[in-house]
Every structure is written in C-alpha cells, then in structure tokens.
Amino acid sequence: MDCDDADPYRALYCSDGVADWTALDVLPQALSSTAAVLDPGNQRLLVYGGQSYHEVSDVLYEYDLSTTSWAALSPGGVDPGARLAASAVFDEADSRLWFFGGQEYNALSDEVFTLDAAVVGSESWTLLPVASRAPDPRLGAATVLDIPGDRMLVIGGQGYHGLLDDVWALDLTTTTAASWTELAPSGTAPERAFSAAVYDPNYDVVYLLGGETYHALADDPQCLDLSGSTPTWSSLTTTGDTLPPLAGASAVWADDFGGALVHGGATYHQLSSTSYLLQPTDNCQVEVTALISSGDDPGPAVNASMIWNPSDAVGVLLGGESYYRLNDNVTEVVP
C-alpha cells in the first residue's frame, strides 16, 4: 500500500513488504499459549503461564528490554496458578495487568485477576470478586484492549459445552471487583475459538481473524464495529493478497505502520510461517500484504504471543508450537 492511500490515518512508517526478523533472545523455557503483555512504563515484557513440555506453567517471567535479561518474579497475593490460553491485557494508565479465564489442568476458569505492576520488584496479584454477571469459563477467547472505552473485550472461545459467540466487556476502571457487561451486537455473531483479534483505534473496530469452528477453520474474517451506539458484526472486506484460514495465529496492532501484523497459525495441511500486514482502507476494509521473510525467520508458530513495542517500532514474537516441538525463541520483526 502506498502510504498516501492510508489517509486520513497515515502511518508513521511505510512497509517495504518485507518482514525483517532479528533473533532477540530465548525464553527461560519453551512455551506456547502464554499470556504476554508489554509493560511500557517499566520497559519490560510480562509473560505468564502457558504450556511447557511436561506441565502447565504457573510462572510469571519478566523480560527487561533495556538489559535484555529474563527473571522469574515472585509477586505477592494469590496468583492464578497453572494456566494456559487465558485472556490478558495491560492497562498502561494504571500499570496493571488484567487476566481472565484459561485452562487449568482439568478445568476451565472464569476468574479475573489483576497484577499491580507499578513498582518493579513489588508486584502483587489480586483475585477480584464478581460484581455482576460474568462470562462462562473458557479458553482460547479472542481478547483486545479497548483503550478509549477503558475495557478489555473478550470474544468467543471454547467453553465446557462447545464454541462460544458472545462478547463481554470488563471495566478496567473498577479495580475492587470484576465488573462485566455482555454486549449485544447486531449482525451474525461468529462462533469460534483460537482466533486472532486486533483492535484498530483509528476506526474503532475489532478485526477477528481465523480460528476454529465446528469441523472447519474459519475462512471469513469478521469485523466488530464499536463506533456506533450499537456494536455491529459484519464481514471484513479484504483486498490484495489472500489471507488463508488460520487457527492459533498471532496478531497485534502495529500503530507505527498503521495496520495489523499477523504471523503463523495452522492451516489445514501445514503450519504457517508467513507474516501479513493488514492496513485499513476504510471502515471494516483492509488491504492484505503477504510479507517476504528476511533475517532470522522464526519459522512456523502456532499459539505464539505477539506484542508491539512502540519504543522501537517492532513486533516481538514469543514461543508457540512448531512441528513436533515447542518454540523458545524471542524474535523482533519490522514489517
């Protein structure tokens, strides 16, 4: 896409159509399905839980971006315990990680925890009581941070009795209890799990990409428009390159490039190692560019975590699953 085509929301940088990868480090252990966020005030990544080779992790790791070093943290309070495929966002205004749901060893969770991360070395977990109706237990929900709305949005996922199509908003301004609101969007709600989701702040929409439906992979990307008085589901119109059906892909809003960066996932017959840049051309319309890989290509990655670091204008990909193994790589990418 020509940068001028992005008007009125011009990107700071223009993509050259290449995903330029640089190996940054390795995880303390190989993990997939972690809850990973950027703590920008303390210039660190926080990585919790996930699936390792022999167990579900209950460790909170910190990656210091300035010293490029890992540390296992020991926060106070009651932690979520072993958990994978949970929902997590970081509220920069309050220096707080919000954590919901996921799979324990033999159960799904509907609990909400917060981690006070304001002071390095003095982090503390809190299990919040539920102030109102709450989502059913689930894993693999699509999750985004809606900054203008001060809320975490949780979309669909896998519950005890099947796939879910509901949309819930968790109020991030209430830190003494979990205050949920179930949204009632118009349109046809997509029923799926392990989709990639990205919030586009320019158009106030959520892109829902791929995922698992019953007996098939979702090949119809969706758009949740939050800009009106009533949220609305519609198909996401795509032009440019073809975005294949993918489950367990990683995605993040790359604000510096004015679009969504997507990597990896599983297709029907193979794992994907391709990266895509989705740049909006209008409300619920994007142009898709399949990026050419260069540098330290991390290869296929399913259920990896991806974070955007605006300080360096790079995406950071952590862990995930490859063929017959778990990944421990931490890799930066410039789209």
C-alpha positions, 0 to 999 in steps of 0.5 A: 500500500502506498502510504498516501492511500492510508489517509486520513490515518497515515502511518508513521512508517511505510512497509517495504513488504518485507518482514525483517526478523532479528533473533532477540533472545530465548525464553527461560523455557519453551512455551506456547499459549502464554499470556504476554503483555508489554509493560511500557512504563517499566520497559519490560515484557510480562509473560505468564503461564502457558504450556511447557513440555511436561506441565502447565506453567504457573510462572510469571517471567519478566523480560527487561528490554533495556538489559535484555535479561529474563527473571522469574518474579515472585509477586505477592497475593494469590496468583492464578496458578497453572494456566494456559490460553487465558485472556490478558491485557495491560492497562498502561494508565494504571500499570496493571495487568488484567487476566481472565479465564484459561485452562487449568489442568482439568478445568476451565476458569472464569476468574479475573485477576489483576497484577499491580505492576507499578513498582518493579520488584513489588508486584502483587496479584489480586483475585477480584470478586464478581460484581455482576454477571460474568462470562462462562469459563473458557479458553482460547477467547479472542481478547483486545484492549479497548483503550478509549472505552477503558475495557478489555473485550473478550470474544468467543472461545471454547467453553465446557459445552462447545464454541462460544459467540458472545462478547463481554466487556470488563471495566478496567476502571473498577479495580475492587471487583470484576465488573462485566457487561455482555454486549449485544451486537447486531449482525451474525455473531461468529462462533469460534475459538483460537482466533486472532483479534486486533483492535484498530483505534483509528476506526474503532473496530475489532478485526477477528481473524481465523480460528476454529469452528465446528469441523472447519477453520474459519475462512471469513474474517469478521469485523466488530464495529464499536463506533456506533451506539450499537456494536455491529458484526459484519464481514471484513472486506479484504483486498490484495493478497489472500489471507488463508484460514488460520487457527492459533495465529498471532496478531497485534496492532502495529500503530507505527505502520498503521495496520495489523501484523499477523504471523503463523497459525495452522492451516489445514495441511501445514503450519504457517510461517508467513507474516501479513500486514493488514492496513485499513482502507476504510471502515471494516476494509483492509488491504492484505500484504503477504510479507517476504521473510528476511533475517532470522525467520522464526519459522512456523508458530502456532499459539505464539504471543505477539506484542508491539513495542512502540519504543522501537517500532517492532513486533516481538514474537514469543514461543508457540508450537512448531512441528513436533516441538515447542518454540523458545525463541524471542524474535523482533520483526519490522514489517 
